[in-house]
Amino acid sequence: MFVIGIFIHLVFLFSIFDIYFKSPIVNNANTYKPLHDAPADRLVLFVVDGLRAESFVNYTTMPYLRSVANNHGRWGISHTRVPTESRPGHVAIIAGFYEDPSAIAKGWKENPVDFDSVFNQSEFTWSWGTYDILEIFTKGAVKNNIFVEKLDPYDQSFSSDKNTTLLDDWVFTRVKDFFHKANYDEKLKKKLQRKKIVFFLHLLGTDTSGHTHKPKTKNFITTIKFVDENIREIEQIIKDFYNDDGKTTFLMTSDHGMTDWGSHGTGDDDETKTPYVLWGAGVQQVQDKVETMDPETHLMSSENRYDINQADLTPLMATFISIPVPVNSIGQLPSGLLQMSLLNKAKAIYSNCRQMVSQYNKKRLDVEASAISILYQPFEAFDGKKVQEIISFTEKLLEDEQYEKVIKLSEEIMHLSLSGLTYYHNYYQKPLLVTVTLSFLGWIMCLLRFLVEQKMCAQTEMPRNKNQRLIRSTKTIDRVMKVLAVFASMLLSLLIYVQSLPVQYYIYFLMPIFLWLYALTPVDLWIQTLNLLNNKRRIYFLGIEILCYTLGSIALGLALTHRWVLSIPLLGMSLWPFFSASIHKLPKLVCVAWPIGCVLLSAFSFTPVIGKESCIELVVSAGLIWLFIHSMYIWKCLLPKSDDQDVMREMIISIIQIFLLASSVQITYVQAKRFEENLPISQTLQTVCWIMSVLLPLIPLLYTKKFINRLVGINTAILNFYLLLSVAHEGLFMVTLILSVNCWMFLEFKLSNFRNAKIDECIFEEETSSNGEKHLVCIERSINSQDFRRAFFYTLYIILAYFGTGNIASLNSFEVRWVLCFTTSFQPFIMTGLILLKTLSPFLSVACTFRAIQYLTKAPFGCLNIIVLIFSNIMGLHMLYHVRNTGSWLEIGTSISQYIIVQVITLFIVLINKIGKILTEIEIHSLIIKLFKNRKKYV
């Protein structure tokens, strides 16, 4: 069962990559040779990496390019898409498509599928810049027409005095040397006289300066001024080389923008809005200009402005030098920027249209070639017949010189082609989602069947079906279902084989059949289960429970992205005791403390995510609160029984723990204040913290196995370590979580109708102790509805333990002060290890207390894990429809991480419960006594 469960969840995990992360790139599409005359012989492309539009249009720090944009050139905003990163940005500019979702398989480092580009279609391309950008476009090139000179931006020679202009100076110097050499190298000069050539300058200095010094700083301004001056110089060098023949087009743009704090990758306006300036041959000049300034900018001409999408730059560049638009481009030619006759403009747009149709047709034919005609559903708006008709009609319009109509119709065809590409790219997405959804539901039913079987086996008087006719009928139904399952499996296998679908599709489509077959057979089991629900009232309450748990699980799934949603099940949980028939047994203090604890925990879901903000006073207050609680425990629970030798030992251990916790609070405060005042951090105190961290997990093992004593020791040790790594309100959250989960344990004890037992006498042990001490014997029983509630509470506490004060993104907000008490040097493995241990701490506290609840309620622990698995699968099914394949790398990665979390949550719970078992059931004092007894025995 365990191995099968692992396999099923692995299938669920990998299914999202077939559903959401297939490459949209169409392979082997035909290029379309343009028919228009080229307005330029060559194109010069400057990509100023990381230059946001705001830095160009609102400041006069690039005077030359601003002058060009306002006078004899055109300018505008080039709208990028997330992720706003260098690789996808350059691909969008030069190849005409946005981020390939399948790049996740390469860790977002490269495009996994080869693609076409402007460089590839050019006669020759010379490029200068960083190796990681240039190699994007040389990979898979077969024409040997792309020449590169690349630098390593991580070379230490570029970081002297943090002078980021050195990176761009390297590029500009190489370009100047190149044209100087061309005056004497006849072979090179001959190549440079050819038409349809491209020069590409990748300028990384701006991006590096923005990251290092942030935009608006003096260093950043110096860098973009340097770029502006050198672009002017390079333009003049090229004009001189070609004797100012008026056949050169210049384009300056950026791959992505940048925030004020020097980051990029997400969808902020400063990141998605990049500038472009276009001038030279073939650029449309504004006629009858009225000098009006653009209100959104500082002294920029509104008449010269023309906003575009970033991918539109690809067909624009291809049109200037009349080369085929790269076959994978989805950019649409901005015809308003072209200084061409109406005939050539119509031909250029028609070329762009035919390139789009070529992609669409190849994608359509690929699907049609493998699809079964009876089942095939074409893209009705632009099926194969309509494609031929519309193309023929457009060519006739071109022959009839109806150029305006050609332009309008070509633009409409491009929109249809893009819609069709999306349709066929996602052609199998819905069937896959349906079959994976059915697998989720089938797996949940299998788990329910397992629980039903356990319930039936544990019944002392299980209802037996004595109706032989009914027994024969159920067996017949079982056989019919098996036959139908075999038939459906064979039919689906045949359909998959005929359509030449990937091997994993057999698993996706066959798995729900076998899961549902196992879940529903034998039918007799479910009939007996229905017989137990022999009245409408039971069925009614069962339906309400199913609805509540389903909605609760969905809420837990939503909480992975919206933390405040955790407050909904928490508030519902706070009302639970008041619906119990045994509420009269509860002390008033507990009746007040439980809802208050739930409300306080829900309040933390509205607090800011733990990040760079620090408030050490909150950490100190959390420590002081627990010191008070632990002191009260000694005074009320241990001091009255101090005559007992074991109790005296525990009192000494508790005093040691109080001393260690007080020391930790003091160290945390001192180190934080030293850091804030720029004073050196005490390495002696750091050493003390390391020693304490080694001792802390051992100290709870010195306590006896009594619930209260052991849990106090465990929680004090965990909180002590947690506070050493805390910077703000998470310490208070931890205290509230510990108190809430222990209050839950006390409620379960009071509501479980134990007559003679006292909670302070219950111990973590399965058999009666030799000294005759009272405790609870853990004899597993059959499951009941209360076990579903306990499993849900446990799942909620586990989710809350991490997402209560953070989320996945919070780990990306790492701040050195988190590990200030242990290290200040950059040691990634140690830092990561400490943060992971801090993350694990709340889970351990919850797990140890839940083990106590399991002992108290005699719950079958294997069945509790299965119930948790049911809840996590409901969450997983919800998250399946919320996986993102668009957005920033962080957003995409976070959605995948959330889906993975709910898939592995049961394995994780098993792991922390094993650790919790060690912390609760091992007693060092007893081990030492046994060891000495054995030594005396053998002496």
TALIN-V304986 format. One record per pair of residues at least 4 apart in sequence whose C-alpha atoms are under 7 Angstrom apart, sorted by the first residue. I is the first residue (numbers start at 1). J is the second residue. D is the distance in Angstrom with one decimal. If there is no record, write none. Layout:
i-><I I>
j-><J J>
d-><D D>
This chain:
i-><1 2 3 4 5 6 7 8 9 9 10 11 13 15 16 17 17 18 19 19 20 21 21 21 22 22 23 23 23 24 24 25 26 26 26 29 29 29 29 30 30 31 31 31 32 32 32 32 33 33 34 34 34 34 34 35 36 36 36 36 37 37 38 38 38 39 39 39 39 40 40 40 40 40 40 40 41 41 41 41 41 41 42 42 42 42 42 42 42 42 43 43 43 43 43 43 44 44 44 44 44 44 45 45 45 45 45 45 46 46 46 46 46 46 47 47 47 47 47 47 47 48 48 48 48 48 48 49 49 49 49 49 49 49 50 50 50 50 50 50 50 51 51 51 51 51 51 51 52 52 52 52 52 52 52 52 52 53 53 53 53 53 54 54 55 56 56 57 57 57 58 58 59 61 61 61 62 62 62 62 63 64 64 64 65 65 66 67 68 68 69 69 69 69 70 70 70 72 72 73 73 73 73 74 74 74 74 74 75 75 75 75 75 75 76 76 76 76 76 76 77 77 77 77 77 77 78 78 78 78 78 78 78 78 79 79 79 79 79 79 80 80 80 80 80 81 82 82 82 82 82 83 83 83 83 83 84 84 84 84 84 84 84 84 85 85 85 85 86 86 86 87 87 88 88 88 89 89 89 90 90 91 91 91 91 92 92 92 92 92 93 93 93 93 94 94 94 95 95 95 95 95 95 95 96 96 96 96 96 96 96 97 97 97 97 100 101 102 103 103 103 103 103 104 106 106 114 115 116 116 116 116 117 117 118 118 118 118 119 119 120 121 121 121 122 122 122 122 123 123 123 124 124 124 124 125 125 125 125 125 125 126 126 126 126 126 126 127 127 127 127 127 127 128 128 128 128 128 128 128 129 129 129 129 129 129 129 129 130 130 130 130 130 131 131 131 131 132 134 135 138 153 158 158 159 164 164 164 164 165 165 165 165 166 167 167 167 168 168 168 168 169 170 171 171 172 172 173 174 175 176 177 178 179 181 182 182 183 185 186 187 188 189 190 196 196 204 205 205 206 206 206 206 207 208 209 209 209 209 210 210 210 210 211 211 213 213 213 214 214 214 214 215 215 215 216 216 217 218 219 220 221 222 223 224 225 226 227 228 229 230 231 232 233 234 235 236 237 238 239 239 240 246 247 248 248 249 249 249 250 250 250 251 251 251 252 252 252 253 253 253 254 254 256 256 256 257 257 257 257 257 257 258 258 258 258 258 259 259 259 259 264 265 265 266 266 266 267 267 268 269 279 282 282 282 282 283 283 283 284 284 284 286 286 289 291 292 292 293 293 293 293 294 294 294 294 301 308 311 311 312 312 312 312 312 313 314 314 315 315 315 315 315 315 316 316 316 317 318 318 318 318 319 319 325 325 327 327 328 330 333 333 335 340 340 341 342 342 343 343 344 345 346 346 346 346 347 348 349 349 349 350 350 351 352 353 353 353 353 353 354 355 356 356 356 357 357 358 359 360 360 360 360 361 362 363 363 363 364 364 365 366 367 370 370 371 371 372 372 378 379 379 382 382 382 383 384 385 386 387 388 389 390 391 392 393 394 394 395 396 397 397 397 398 398 398 402 403 404 405 406 407 408 409 410 411 412 413 414 415 416 417 418 419 420 421 422 423 428 429 430 431 432 433 434 435 435 435 435 436 436 437 437 438 438 439 439 439 439 440 440 440 441 442 442 442 442 442 443 443 444 444 444 445 445 446 446 446 446 447 447 447 448 449 449 450 451 451 452 453 454 454 455 455 455 456 458 463 467 468 469 470 471 472 473 474 474 474 475 476 477 478 478 478 478 479 480 481 482 482 483 484 485 485 486 487 488 489 489 490 491 492 493 493 494 495 496 496 496 497 501 504 505 506 507 510 511 512 513 514 515 516 517 523 524 525 526 527 528 529 530 533 533 535 536 537 538 539 540 541 542 543 544 545 546 547 548 549 550 550 551 552 552 553 553 553 553 554 554 554 554 555 555 556 556 556 557 557 557 558 558 559 559 559 559 560 560 563 563 564 564 566 566 566 567 567 567 568 569 570 570 570 571 571 571 572 574 574 574 575 577 578 582 585 586 586 586 587 588 589 590 592 593 594 594 594 595 596 597 597 597 598 598 599 600 601 601 604 604 604 605 605 609 609 609 610 610 610 611 611 611 612 612 614 614 615 615 616 616 616 616 616 617 618 618 618 619 619 619 619 619 619 619 620 620 621 622 622 622 622 623 623 624 625 626 627 627 628 629 630 631 632 633 633 634 634 634 635 636 638 638 638 641 642 642 643 644 645 646 647 648 649 650 650 651 652 653 654 655 656 657 658 659 660 661 661 662 663 664 664 664 665 666 667 667 668 668 668 669 670 671 671 671 671 672 673 674 674 674 674 675 675 682 683 684 685 686 686 686 686 687 688 689 689 689 690 690 691 692 693 695 696 697 700 700 700 701 701 701 701 702 702 702 703 703 703 704 704 704 705 705 705 705 705 705 706 706 706 706 706 706 707 707 707 707 707 707 708 708 709 710 710 711 712 713 714 715 715 716 717 718 718 719 720 721 722 722 722 723 724 725 725 725 726 726 726 727 729 730 730 731 732 733 734 734 735 736 737 738 738 739 740 741 741 741 742 742 743 744 745 745 745 746 747 748 748 749 752 757 757 757 758 761 761 762 762 762 763 764 764 766 766 767 768 769 776 778 778 779 780 780 780 781 781 781 783 783 785 786 787 787 788 788 789 790 791 791 791 791 792 792 793 794 795 795 796 797 797 798 799 800 801 801 802 802 803 806 808 816 816 819 819 820 827 828 829 830 831 832 833 834 835 836 837 840 841 842 843 844 844 844 845 846 847 847 847 847 848 848 848 849 850 851 852 853 854 854 860 861 862 863 864 865 865 866 867 868 868 869 869 870 871 872 872 872 872 873 874 875 875 876 876 876 876 879 879 880 883 883 884 884 885 886 887 887 888 889 890 891 892 893 894 895 896 897 898 899 900 901 904 905 906 907 908 909 910 911 912 913 914 915 916 917 918 923 924 925 926 927 928 929 930 931 932 933 934 935>
j-><5 6 7 8 9 10 11 12 13 903 14 15 900 19 20 21 22 22 429 432 885 101 102 885 101 102 100 101 102 100 425 328 328 359 363 327 358 359 362 327 358 324 327 355 324 351 354 355 323 324 322 323 324 348 351 347 322 344 347 348 322 344 320 321 322 281 282 320 321 247 248 249 281 282 320 321 195 196 197 247 248 321 195 196 197 198 247 248 249 321 197 198 199 248 249 250 198 199 200 249 250 251 199 200 201 250 251 252 200 201 202 251 252 253 201 202 203 252 253 254 255 202 203 204 206 253 254 203 204 206 207 254 255 256 206 207 254 255 256 257 258 55 206 207 254 256 257 274 56 256 257 258 270 271 273 274 275 57 77 273 274 275 58 270 59 62 275 297 298 300 297 298 298 221 224 225 66 224 225 228 67 68 228 232 69 228 70 71 72 73 73 74 75 277 300 301 304 279 285 277 278 279 285 277 278 279 304 305 276 277 278 304 305 306 275 276 277 305 306 307 273 274 275 276 307 308 273 274 275 276 307 308 309 310 272 273 274 308 309 310 256 272 273 309 310 272 265 266 267 887 888 265 266 887 888 889 89 256 264 265 266 271 272 888 89 256 264 265 90 255 256 91 133 92 98 99 93 255 256 94 255 95 96 97 98 96 97 98 310 311 310 311 313 314 117 118 314 116 117 118 314 326 328 329 311 312 314 328 329 330 331 311 328 329 330 111 885 112 107 108 110 111 112 108 110 112 140 328 120 326 327 328 121 326 122 314 318 326 125 146 141 323 324 326 196 197 198 323 145 196 197 145 146 197 198 145 146 147 197 198 199 146 147 148 198 199 200 147 148 149 199 200 201 148 149 150 171 200 201 202 134 149 150 151 171 201 202 203 134 150 151 152 153 135 150 151 152 136 138 139 146 158 166 167 163 205 208 209 223 169 205 223 226 170 171 204 205 172 203 204 205 173 174 175 201 176 230 177 178 179 180 181 182 183 185 188 189 189 189 190 191 192 193 194 321 323 208 209 223 210 220 223 224 211 212 213 214 219 220 214 215 220 262 262 263 217 219 220 220 260 261 262 220 260 262 220 221 221 222 223 224 225 226 227 228 229 230 231 232 233 234 235 236 237 238 239 240 241 242 243 244 244 281 281 280 281 279 280 281 278 279 280 277 278 279 276 277 278 275 276 277 274 275 271 272 274 264 270 271 272 273 274 262 263 264 270 271 263 264 270 271 271 888 889 271 887 888 271 272 272 273 283 320 338 339 340 337 338 339 337 338 339 303 304 303 301 301 302 299 300 301 302 299 300 301 302 305 312 330 331 316 331 332 333 334 317 318 331 319 325 331 332 333 352 320 333 334 321 322 323 324 325 323 348 352 355 355 359 359 356 349 352 345 344 345 345 346 403 347 403 348 349 350 403 406 407 351 352 353 407 410 354 410 355 356 357 410 411 413 414 358 359 360 414 417 361 417 362 363 364 417 420 421 365 366 367 421 424 368 424 369 370 371 499 500 376 499 376 499 383 383 420 386 387 416 387 388 389 390 391 392 393 394 395 396 397 398 406 399 400 401 402 406 402 403 406 406 407 408 409 410 411 412 413 414 415 416 417 418 419 420 421 422 423 424 425 426 427 432 433 434 435 436 437 438 439 508 509 512 440 508 441 877 442 512 443 511 512 515 444 873 877 445 446 512 515 516 519 447 515 448 870 873 449 519 450 515 518 519 451 866 870 452 453 519 454 455 863 456 457 458 782 459 782 783 462 782 528 471 472 473 474 475 476 477 478 523 524 479 480 481 482 521 522 523 483 484 485 486 517 487 488 489 513 490 491 492 493 510 494 495 496 497 506 498 499 500 501 506 501 505 508 509 510 511 514 515 516 517 518 519 520 521 527 528 529 530 531 532 533 534 538 539 539 540 541 542 543 544 545 546 547 548 549 550 551 552 553 554 874 555 556 569 557 871 874 875 558 874 875 878 559 565 560 566 875 875 878 879 562 565 563 564 565 566 803 898 605 803 605 606 570 602 605 571 602 605 572 573 574 598 602 575 598 599 576 594 595 598 595 583 583 751 750 590 591 750 591 592 593 594 596 597 598 740 743 599 600 601 736 740 602 740 603 604 736 737 733 804 805 804 805 805 806 810 805 806 810 810 813 814 813 815 727 728 727 728 620 669 672 727 728 621 622 728 729 623 723 726 727 728 729 731 624 665 625 626 731 732 735 627 665 628 629 630 631 658 632 633 634 635 636 637 638 638 639 651 639 640 642 647 651 647 647 648 648 648 649 650 651 652 653 654 703 655 656 657 658 659 660 661 662 663 664 665 720 666 667 668 720 724 669 670 671 685 672 724 821 673 674 675 681 820 821 676 677 678 679 680 681 679 681 686 687 688 689 690 821 822 823 691 692 693 821 822 694 822 695 696 721 699 717 717 710 713 714 919 922 923 924 923 924 925 709 710 923 709 710 923 710 763 764 920 921 923 710 760 761 762 763 764 711 760 762 763 764 852 712 760 713 714 920 715 716 717 718 719 845 720 721 722 841 723 724 725 726 838 841 731 821 818 819 838 730 731 818 818 733 734 805 735 736 737 738 842 739 740 741 742 845 743 744 745 846 849 746 849 747 748 749 849 853 750 751 752 853 856 857 761 774 775 762 774 775 774 775 776 775 920 921 777 778 777 772 773 856 855 858 858 858 859 860 858 859 860 787 860 789 790 791 864 792 867 793 794 795 864 867 868 796 868 797 798 799 868 800 801 846 843 803 804 842 843 806 839 807 810 894 820 824 823 831 824 831 832 833 834 835 836 837 838 839 840 841 844 845 846 847 848 912 916 849 850 851 912 913 916 852 916 920 853 854 855 856 857 858 859 864 865 866 867 868 869 906 870 871 872 906 873 906 874 875 876 902 903 905 877 878 879 902 880 899 902 903 883 899 899 895 896 892 895 892 892 891 892 892 893 894 895 896 897 898 899 900 901 902 903 904 905 908 909 910 911 912 913 914 915 916 917 918 919 920 921 922 927 928 929 930 931 932 933 934 935 936 937 938 939>
d-><6.0 6.3 6.3 6.2 6.2 6.2 6.3 6.3 6.1 6.3 6.2 5.9 6.7 6.2 5.6 4.6 6.7 6.0 5.3 6.5 6.1 5.0 4.8 6.5 6.6 5.3 5.8 6.2 5.1 6.7 6.3 6.2 6.5 6.3 6.4 6.3 6.0 5.6 5.8 7.0 6.0 6.4 5.8 6.3 5.8 6.6 6.5 5.8 6.9 5.2 6.2 6.4 5.8 6.6 5.3 6.0 6.8 4.8 5.4 5.8 6.7 6.5 5.8 5.0 4.8 6.1 4.9 5.6 6.6 4.5 5.6 6.3 5.5 6.4 5.5 5.2 4.6 5.3 6.8 5.3 6.2 5.6 6.3 5.5 4.8 5.7 6.7 5.1 6.4 6.2 6.5 4.9 6.3 5.8 4.8 5.9 5.9 4.7 6.1 6.2 4.8 6.2 6.1 4.8 6.2 6.2 5.0 6.0 6.1 5.0 6.3 6.1 4.6 6.4 6.3 5.2 6.1 5.9 5.1 5.0 6.7 6.5 4.9 6.6 6.7 6.2 4.9 5.8 5.1 6.0 5.3 5.4 5.8 6.9 5.9 4.3 6.2 6.4 5.2 4.9 6.0 6.9 6.4 6.9 5.6 6.7 5.3 6.6 7.0 6.6 3.8 5.9 6.1 6.6 6.2 4.8 6.6 6.0 6.7 5.6 4.4 4.6 5.5 7.0 6.0 6.8 6.9 5.4 6.1 6.7 5.3 4.6 6.7 6.5 6.9 5.7 6.2 6.6 5.5 5.3 6.0 6.3 6.3 7.0 6.1 6.5 6.2 6.1 5.7 5.3 4.7 5.0 5.3 5.9 6.3 5.3 6.4 6.8 6.6 6.9 5.6 4.3 6.9 5.8 5.2 6.4 5.1 6.2 5.6 4.4 6.2 6.1 5.0 6.1 6.0 5.7 7.0 4.8 4.8 4.6 6.1 5.7 4.9 6.3 4.8 6.4 6.0 5.2 5.8 6.4 6.0 5.1 5.2 5.1 5.7 5.1 6.4 6.4 4.7 5.4 6.8 4.8 6.4 6.4 5.3 6.2 6.6 5.8 5.6 4.8 5.0 4.9 5.7 5.5 3.9 5.8 6.6 5.4 6.0 4.2 6.0 6.3 6.6 6.9 5.9 6.4 6.7 5.4 6.1 5.9 6.8 6.2 6.6 6.1 6.1 5.2 6.4 4.4 6.2 6.0 5.6 5.1 6.6 6.6 6.9 4.5 4.7 5.2 6.2 4.9 5.9 5.5 5.6 5.7 5.7 5.7 5.4 6.2 4.2 6.2 6.0 6.2 6.9 5.8 4.3 6.7 5.1 6.9 4.0 5.7 5.4 5.9 6.8 5.2 5.6 6.9 5.8 6.9 6.6 5.1 6.4 5.4 5.7 5.1 6.2 6.7 6.3 6.6 6.3 5.2 6.0 6.1 6.5 5.1 6.1 6.8 6.4 6.0 5.7 6.8 6.9 6.3 6.4 6.9 5.6 5.7 6.8 6.5 6.6 5.4 5.4 4.8 5.9 4.9 6.4 6.3 4.7 6.1 5.8 4.6 5.8 6.0 4.8 5.9 6.4 5.0 6.2 6.2 4.8 6.4 5.8 4.5 5.9 5.8 4.9 5.7 5.9 6.4 5.1 6.1 6.7 6.7 5.1 6.1 6.1 6.2 4.6 6.5 6.4 5.1 4.8 5.9 6.3 5.8 4.9 5.8 6.3 6.8 6.7 5.9 6.8 6.8 5.8 6.3 6.3 5.0 6.5 5.7 6.7 5.9 5.6 5.5 7.0 6.2 6.9 6.4 5.4 6.2 5.3 6.5 5.5 5.9 6.3 6.3 7.0 6.2 6.9 6.1 6.0 6.5 6.2 6.0 6.2 6.7 6.1 5.7 5.2 6.7 6.0 6.0 6.6 6.3 6.4 6.9 5.1 6.9 6.4 6.0 6.7 6.0 6.6 6.1 6.4 6.2 6.0 5.5 6.6 6.8 5.4 4.2 5.1 6.2 5.1 4.6 6.4 6.4 6.7 6.7 6.9 6.4 5.7 4.7 5.7 5.9 6.5 6.4 6.5 6.3 6.1 6.2 6.5 6.1 6.1 6.3 6.1 6.2 6.2 6.1 6.5 6.4 6.0 6.1 6.4 6.3 6.2 6.2 6.0 6.1 6.3 5.9 4.5 5.9 5.8 5.3 5.9 5.4 6.1 4.4 4.9 5.9 5.3 5.8 5.8 4.7 6.6 5.4 5.2 6.6 5.6 4.2 6.5 5.8 6.5 5.8 6.2 6.0 6.8 5.6 3.8 5.9 6.2 5.7 5.8 5.6 5.1 5.6 4.7 5.4 6.3 5.6 6.2 5.9 5.5 6.9 7.0 7.0 4.8 6.3 6.0 6.3 5.8 5.9 6.5 5.8 4.8 6.7 5.8 5.2 5.1 5.0 4.8 4.1 6.9 6.5 6.9 6.8 6.0 6.0 5.6 5.5 4.7 5.3 6.9 5.5 5.6 4.3 6.7 6.6 6.8 4.6 6.4 4.1 5.1 5.8 6.8 6.1 6.2 6.5 5.9 5.4 6.2 6.6 5.4 6.8 6.4 5.5 6.8 6.9 5.7 5.1 6.4 5.6 6.5 6.4 6.4 6.5 6.0 6.7 7.0 6.9 6.4 6.9 7.0 6.0 5.8 6.0 6.0 6.6 6.2 6.3 6.0 6.2 6.0 5.6 6.2 5.4 6.1 6.4 6.1 6.3 6.6 6.1 5.7 6.2 6.4 6.2 5.5 7.0 6.5 5.4 6.0 6.6 6.3 6.1 6.1 5.8 5.8 6.2 6.2 6.0 5.6 6.4 5.4 5.9 6.0 6.4 6.8 6.6 6.1 6.5 5.8 6.8 5.9 4.4 6.3 5.8 5.4 5.8 6.8 6.2 5.6 6.3 5.6 6.1 6.7 6.2 6.6 6.4 5.9 6.1 6.1 6.1 6.1 6.2 6.3 6.3 6.3 6.0 6.2 6.1 6.2 5.3 6.2 6.0 6.2 6.4 6.4 6.2 6.4 5.9 5.9 6.3 6.4 6.2 6.2 6.5 6.3 6.0 6.2 6.3 6.0 6.0 6.4 6.2 6.2 5.9 6.2 5.9 6.1 6.1 6.1 6.2 6.0 5.9 6.2 6.2 6.4 5.9 6.8 6.2 6.4 6.3 6.7 5.9 5.7 6.0 6.4 4.3 6.9 6.3 6.7 6.5 6.2 6.2 6.1 5.1 4.9 6.8 6.3 6.0 6.3 5.7 7.0 6.1 5.5 6.3 6.7 6.6 4.4 6.4 6.6 6.9 6.1 6.1 6.0 6.3 6.2 6.7 6.1 6.1 6.2 6.6 6.4 5.3 6.1 6.4 5.4 6.8 6.3 6.2 6.2 6.2 6.3 6.2 6.2 6.2 5.8 6.0 6.3 6.2 6.1 6.3 6.0 6.1 6.5 6.2 6.1 6.0 6.2 7.0 6.2 6.0 6.0 6.2 6.2 6.1 6.0 6.0 6.0 6.1 6.3 6.1 6.1 6.4 6.0 6.2 6.2 5.6 6.9 6.5 6.6 6.4 6.1 5.8 5.5 6.7 6.1 6.0 6.1 6.1 6.1 6.0 6.1 6.4 6.2 6.3 6.2 6.2 6.6 6.8 6.8 5.9 6.2 6.7 5.9 6.3 6.0 6.1 6.4 6.2 6.2 6.2 6.1 6.1 6.0 6.1 5.9 6.0 6.3 6.9 6.1 6.3 6.2 6.3 5.7 6.1 5.5 6.2 6.8 5.4 6.3 6.1 6.2 6.9 6.6 6.9 4.9 6.7 6.5 5.9 6.6 4.6 6.8 5.1 5.6 7.0 6.5 5.3 6.6 4.8 5.4 6.3 6.5 6.5 5.9 4.3 6.7 6.3 5.9 6.2 5.6 6.1 7.0 6.4 6.4 6.9 6.4 4.4 5.6 6.9 6.3 6.2 5.9 6.6 6.6 6.7 6.4 6.4 6.3 6.0 5.9 6.4 6.0 6.3 6.8 6.4 6.1 6.1 6.2 6.7 5.4 6.2 6.9 6.2 6.8 6.7 6.9 6.9 6.1 6.5 5.3 6.7 5.6 4.7 6.5 6.1 5.7 6.5 6.1 5.3 6.7 6.6 5.7 5.1 5.2 6.0 4.7 6.4 6.4 6.9 5.6 5.8 6.2 6.3 5.7 5.6 6.4 6.5 6.5 6.5 5.8 6.5 5.4 6.2 5.8 6.2 6.4 5.4 4.9 6.7 6.1 6.1 6.2 6.3 6.0 6.1 6.4 6.2 6.3 6.4 6.2 5.9 5.4 6.9 4.8 5.9 6.6 5.2 6.9 6.1 6.1 6.3 6.5 5.6 5.2 7.0 6.2 6.3 6.3 6.1 6.4 6.3 6.0 5.8 6.2 6.3 6.2 6.2 6.2 6.2 6.0 6.1 6.1 6.1 6.2 5.5 6.3 6.1 6.0 6.7 6.4 6.2 6.2 6.0 6.7 6.1 5.9 6.4 6.2 6.2 6.2 6.1 6.9 6.6 6.3 6.1 6.1 4.8 6.6 6.2 5.9 6.7 6.5 6.2 6.4 6.3 6.4 5.2 4.8 6.8 6.3 6.2 6.1 6.5 6.4 6.5 6.6 6.5 5.9 6.5 6.4 5.3 6.4 6.3 4.7 5.2 6.5 6.2 5.0 5.5 6.0 5.4 5.9 6.6 5.7 6.9 6.9 6.4 6.5 5.8 5.1 5.3 6.8 6.6 7.0 5.9 6.6 6.3 5.7 4.1 6.4 5.9 6.5 5.9 5.3 6.5 6.7 6.0 5.8 6.3 6.1 6.7 5.9 6.0 6.2 6.1 5.9 6.1 6.0 6.5 6.1 6.0 6.0 6.7 7.0 6.3 5.7 6.8 5.9 6.2 5.2 5.7 6.9 6.5 6.3 6.1 6.2 6.5 6.2 6.2 6.4 6.2 6.0 6.2 6.8 6.3 6.0 6.1 6.2 6.8 6.0 6.3 6.5 6.6 6.9 6.4 6.6 6.2 6.2 6.3 7.0 5.6 6.2 6.1 6.0 6.9 6.3 6.8 7.0 6.9 6.8 6.6 6.2 5.9 6.9 4.4 5.9 5.8 6.5 5.9 5.6 5.5 6.2 6.9 6.2 6.8 5.4 5.2 5.6 5.2 5.7 5.0 6.6 6.4 6.2 6.2 7.0 6.7 6.2 6.0 6.9 6.1 6.5 6.2 6.1 6.1 5.9 6.3 5.7 6.1 6.8 6.1 6.2 6.3 6.5 5.9 5.8 6.9 6.1 6.0 4.7 5.3 5.9 6.4 6.6 5.2 5.7 6.5 6.4 6.9 6.0 6.7 5.8 6.1 5.9 6.0 6.2 6.3 6.1 6.2 6.2 6.2 6.1 6.2 6.4 6.5 6.4 6.0 6.0 6.2 6.2 6.4 6.1 6.3 6.5 5.7 5.8 6.7 4.9 6.6 6.5 6.1 6.3 6.2 6.0 5.6 5.3 6.4 6.4 6.5 6.3 6.2 6.1 6.8 6.3 6.4 6.1 6.7 6.1 5.8 6.4 6.3 6.0 5.4 6.8 6.9 6.0 6.4 6.2 6.5 6.0 6.2 5.6 6.4 6.4 5.7 6.9 5.2 6.1 5.3 6.0 5.8 6.5 6.0 6.3 6.2 5.8 5.8 6.3 6.4 6.0 6.1 6.3 6.2 6.1 6.6 6.5 6.3 5.8 6.2 6.1 6.2 6.3 6.3 6.0 6.3 6.6 6.0 6.0 6.5 6.4 6.1 5.7 5.7 6.4 6.1 6.3 6.2 6.1 6.3 6.2 6.1 6.3 6.2 6.1 6.4 6.1>
